[in-house]
Amino acid sequence: MTSITPRLNRSREGRDGSYPLVIQIIRHRKKREIYTPYRFWEAEFNTRLEMVENTGGNRRRLLTVREANEYLIYIRKELTAICESLEAEKGSAYTVDDIVRVYNYHNDLTQVLVYADSVIAGLENKGRQGTAANYRSARRAFELFVGDRPFSFEELTPEVIDRFADFLRNRGNQPNTISFYLRQWRAIYNRACADHLVYTDQKPFRRLNLKEEVTAKRAISREKIARIEQVDLTASRADMQLARDLFLFSFYTRGMSFVDMCYINKENLQGDYLCYKRQKTGQELRIRIENGLSELIDRYADSSSDYLLPMLRRGDSYQDYRRQQRKLNKQIRELGDRLRLEVPLTFYVARHSWATLAHANDVPVSVISDCMGHTSEKTTRIYLDRIDTTRLDKANRLVINCLR
């Protein structure tokens, strides 16, 4: 006989007086617990009904209670199915450790890779495909490092993170790639802490210096922008013409990202302005439609589509978006090669170039920051330091010339 019972683990009281909601499994007088991602106060848990109750909290708390009870139903069904499977395989000889082992392999949120899968699925359900893709990439790298064995958050120590970084380095990953993976994992770890799934104070990322190496210059001059604008592409593929127009669209909209260009729709047109929320940050931006931008909007006007630009159609998946991104990235690179630009041409170059030209024309950093949708001027200053050292070079030349 196997007992599967929800309960609060009163030996792990939180600072706010709440307790972890767990599933207690008893078989052959041996007891194990499986943690859920929820915590509740004692008054919220009905021991007789083995479920959580709303005790007059706000709407958000009510939703949490409802979600937790649905989770309990799901997990009890799954554990019952595991018991039936083990019974068929081993008869009555299976143990409580067998149950937990099978469950943990696929479900235990205190296991690093399982939790990462849960976070990724949640992000995808919310439409945050870009962040989900970043986490998935970091997850694959960590799985290569630890293999397919269960790996818990309690095992995630500073020493393990150091070894993970060495593993990536030995595989030939560049410093910025390593920094990228570690930043994703730090974010996942912080989510796990917020979900009360980490019960140690190891601070595994405390020794890391995640500062990125400065990458190659990505901005081009106004003369190069003009060449892109004026190049005759009538004999070229339609994809290259679209790529060129998207580059200019980005430049005319203060460096709009590729993902935002894909998803802006006609509702974002409000009189003489284009108003939209950045996919990355959710920040609202309002851009006056100048002549060049107006021409591009008119060029791609399509009454049969909800979108302003022709990359996607309603119902297209994230995979469709990625295919368009890869195809158009290739076309814009080929255009850069054709024009013999000194910088590999990408859509990101339009964003860097807009910031550089604004800075060169004495636009204040605070205004550039607002124009680009940066969350702080600090981000903008890092951005400008990376892409434009002309003024620093000029100042250095002035000082040196004082000696002559």
N, C-alpha and C positions, 0 to 999 in steps of 0.2 A: 504494500500500500504506500502510495506517495502522496504527501500533503503539499499543496501549492497555495500559499497564503500571502496576500498583501499585508504589509504592516509598516509602521514607522520604526526606524532604527533609533531608539532613544539613547543609545550610547554615543551618538555623533550629533550632539546638539549644536546648532549654529549660533552665531552671535545674536541673531534676532529671535532665538528661541525656537526656531523651526527644526524639523528632523527630516532626514532623507526618507523618501518613500521607497521601500524595497519589496521584493518578492522572496519570501522565505520558503525554501524547499526542504522537506524532511523525508528521508527514506532510510529504512533500516536503522532508525534512531540517530542518524547523522544529519546534521543541519548545515545548509549553505544559504547564502543570500545573493540575490542579483539586484543591482542598483538600477533605479529608473532615473531619468533626468529631472525629477521633481522633488521639491521639499514642501512640507506643510506643517502647520502648527497642530498640536495635539487635539485641539477643539475641532479641527477640520476633518479628522479621520474617524469614521464610524467603524469601530472594531467589529460590531455584530454583523453589519452588512458588508464589511470588508471593501469599503469604497470611501472616496473623499466626498465631503459635503460642503456646500457653500454656506458660510456662516455670516452672510451679510456684507461681503466685500464688494468692491466695485466691479464694473462690467469686465475689466481685464482679468480680475481674479476669478470671476465666474467662468470665463472662457478657459482659464488654466485648469480649473476643477473639472470641467467637462472633458477637456483634452486628456487629463490624467486618467480619468475613469475609462475613456475609450482605450487608452494605452494599456491599462490593466486587463481589460477584456482581451485585447490582442495578445498580450504576452502570456496570459494564462492558457489561451488556446494553443499558442505555439509550444509552450512547455508540455502541455498535454499530448500534443502530436509527437514531440520528441520522446516522451515516455512510451508512447505506443510503438514508435519505431524501434526503440531500444528493446522493448519487450519482445517484438517479433524477431530481433536479431540475437538477443542474448537470453531470452526467457526472463525469469525473475532475478537473475544474478547481477543485473546492472545496478550501479550504485548512484548515489546523489552526485558524486564527482563526475560520473559519465554524463549525467544530465547537464550539469553546468558546463562541462567541456564542450559538448555539442552546441549548447546555446551561445557560449562565449565566442565560438569560432565565427558565428554569423551575426550576433546581435549586441553583445555587451558594450554599452556606450563608454565604459571605463577603459575599453581597448582602443588604442590610438587610431588605428585604421578604420575600425567600425564607426567611431565617432566622426572621423573625417567624412566617411561616406554619408552619414546622417546629415552633417552640415551641408555637404554638396547638394544632396537631394533637396534640402530645405531652400537653398539659394535658387536652385533651378525652378522650384515651384513658385518662387516669388519673382521670377523673370530676371534674376541677377546672373545671367549666363556668363558674363566675363569673369566675375569673382569666382564662380563655380569652376570655370575652366582653369583659373590660376591654382585653386586649391587641388583640383584633380591632378594637375601636373606635379605639384609638390608631393601629393600622396603617392604617385607612382614612383617618384625618386626615393621616398622613404621606404616603400615596400621593397624596392631593390636592395636597400641597405639592411633591413631587418629580416627579409625573407617572409615566408607565409605563416610563421608562428604568431600566436597572440602576443601582443606587446601592450602593456598597460601604461597609463599615465604615470603611475608610481615609479616605473622604470625609466622615465624620461628625465635624466639628470644632465647637469652641465657637461659631464664627461661623455655621455652618449651623443649630445649635440656636437661636441668637438669631433668625435669619431665620424659622425654623419658628414660634417663639413670636409674632413679629410677624405672620406669615401668619395664625395663628389669631386674633390680636387683631383684625386687619383684617376677618376674616370674621364678627366679632361675638361670638366666644366670650367668656364671662365668665372672670375671673381664676382661679376655682377649677376651671373646666373645662380651662383651659390647663395649670394645675398638675397636674391629673389625667393629661392626655395625656403630659406630660413625665415624670411619675413612672413611668408604664408603660414609656416608652421607656428610661428609665434602668435599670429592672429588666431589660428585654430586652437592653440593652447589657451589663450586668453578667453576664448568662447567657452572652453571646457571648464575653466575656473569659474566663469560667470554662471554656468549651469550646475555648479557645485559637484563636479565629477572628479575634481582633483583634491585629494586629502593630504597632500604633502606640501611643504614649503621649500621646495628645492630650487625654484626659480631657474629653470634649465637654460634660459637665454641670457642670464645676467652677465656672462663673460663675453658676449658677442659684440663686435663692432660692425654694425650692418651698413656703414657708410659705403655708398657705391663709388666705384672708380669713375672718374670723369670720362665720358664717352667722346667720340669724335664730334667735331662741330657739325651741326645739322641745319644751320641757317644758310640761305643763299641771298645774294644781293638783289636790289630792286631791278637791276638790269637783267638778271637771270629770270626773275619773275615775269618781266615784260616779254622775254623770249618765249617762255612757256605760254604766255597769254596770246602771243602773235603767231606762233608756229602753225603752218598750214597742215592740217591733218585730214583733209578731204579725201586723200587717197589711202588713208590708214584704216585699220579695223575700227569698228564702232566701239569696241571695248577700250581702245586707246583714247579715242575722243572723249568717252565718258570719264576715263581716269583723269585726263587733263582737266576736264570741266569740274570734276570733284575736287581736284587740287585747288583750283581757283575758287570754288565755292567755299572751301575751308578757309582760304586766305581772306576772302571777302567777309567771312563771318567770324573774324578774330581768332582763327585757328580751331574751328569746330572739328571735333574728332570724327573718325570714320564711322564709328558706331552710332553717333548722334545723327550724322548725315543719313544713315540708312533708315533710321526710325522716325525722323521728323515727318509730320503729316500736314495736311492742308489746314487743320484746325490751329496749327502753330502760326499761321499767317493772320496777323491782327492789324489791319490797315496798312500803314507804312512800316510795320515792324514784324520781325520774325521772333517769336517768343517760344522758348522751349526749356525743358529741364535736362541737365546733363545726366546721362546714364550713369556715369561714374560716381558723382557726388550728390545728385538730386538737386543741385543748385539751379535756380531759375535765372535765365539770361534773356535779355531783351536787346535785339540788334536792329538798328534802322536799316532798311533795305535801300542800298545805294544802286547806282546804274548797273554796274557789272553783275551784282547779285540778282537784280531784277531781270536781266537778260537771261541768266541761267534758269531762273524759276520759270520764266515763260517758255524757254526752249524745251523743258522737260514736263510741261503741263500735260497731264493725262487724266481725262475725266473718268476713266474706268478704275483708277487707283486711288486709294486713300493717302498714299505716301506722296511726298513732294518730289522725291527723286526715284529713279526707276530700278534701284537695286533689288528691292523686295516687293512681294505682293502679300496681301492679307492671308494669313494661315501659314506663311513660310516659317520653317523651324530655325533654330539656332544653327543647325548644320548648313542650312541654305545661306544664312548670313556669312558663315565662315568660308563657304565656297566662293561667294562673291568677293569677300575680303582678299582671299588668296589670288583670285583671278585678276582683280584690279590692282593689287600690290605689284604683281608681275608686270602689268602694263605700264604703271607709272615708273617702275625701275627702267623698263626698256625705253621709255620716253627720255628719261634722264641720260641714258647711255647715248641715245640718238643726238641729244643736244650737247653732249660732251661736258656735262656739268662736273665740277670737281667734288661734289657731294653726292653719294648715292641718293636718288630721289625717292622719297616716301611721302605719304600724306602727312606724316608728323613734321616733315620739313616745312610745310606751309604754316604750321603752328609756331615753330621756332622762328621762322622768317618774319612772321607778323610781329612777334614780340621784339625781335632784334631791331626791325625798322621803326617800331614805335619808340623804343629806347633811344635810338639814334636821333630821332626827331624830338627829343626832350619831353616825351610823354612821361609824367611821373610814374614811379613804380606802383604806387597805390592804384592809379587808374588802370595800368596794364594788368594788375592783379584782378581788379574787378572785371575788366574786359574778358579775361581768359577764364574766369570762373574758378580761380584759385581760392582755396579756403583761407589762406593767409598770405601776407606779403613775404613772409619767410620763404615760402615755396617759390614765389616769383623771383626773389633775389637769387636763390639757388639756380633757378632756370636761366636767368640773365647772365649770371657768372659763368655758367657752362657754355653759353652760346655766343657771347660777345665780349672780347677782351680789347676791342679797339680803343676805348677810352683809356684803359690802363696803359696800353702801349704808347698812346699819345702823351700821357702824363709822364711816363718814364723817359720818353724822348726829350720832353721839355726840361726835365731835371738834368739829364746828361748834357744837354746843349748849354746849360748854364756854365759849364766848366770850360767852354771853348770860346 
